[in-house]
C-alpha cells in the first residue's frame, strides 16, 4: 500500500508551515490572504433572483445580517420589503448606496441544517415589480461549537435552550 502512494503528490495550496524564521514561532500555520473570503456572498441566480450565503450560524441564536445588493434597474432607486409572513427573517433597514442597496435583516436560526429563508423586495413606485432574495445559512446544533461569523453577520442574542438535565424537579418522594 505504501508503494502505491509513493508517486502521488498532495495538492496543498494556501497553507504553509513556518519554519525557524522571523515570520512567527515554529509550528504555526499561516494562510494566504486570498483565502480570507469571510464576507457574506451575494449571487444572482439564472431567474434574476438573488441568493445570499451567510455561512455557519448556531442554532437558537439571532443574527443581524448586512449585505449589499447591486443596483436593480427594474426596481429603481427606492425599494422596500414586501410584508412577508416569515418568523425567522425580518428586514429591518434598506439604504440606497452608490453600489446598489444595503439590506439589514434579523435572522433566527431555528433548526439545524442548510436553511433557506425568503424575502421579497419591491419598487416603491411600482409594487408589481418584485425581486426575490433567498438567505441561505448552515445552522450548527449546540454541540458543534461556535462558528466563525462572516463579515456582515453579527450575533445579537440567543434563545433560551431547554435541557431536561437543567430541571430542578427532584422526582417523587
Secondary structure, DSSP 8 states (H G I E B T S, - for coil): -TTTTTT------SEEE--SBTTBSTT-EEE-GGG---B-EEEE-TTS-EEEEEEEEETTEEEEEEEEEE--TTT-S-EEE-----SSEEEEEEEEETTEEEEEEEEE--SSEEEEEEEEEEESS-TT-EEEEEEEEEEE-TTS------BTEEEEEE-----GGG-------
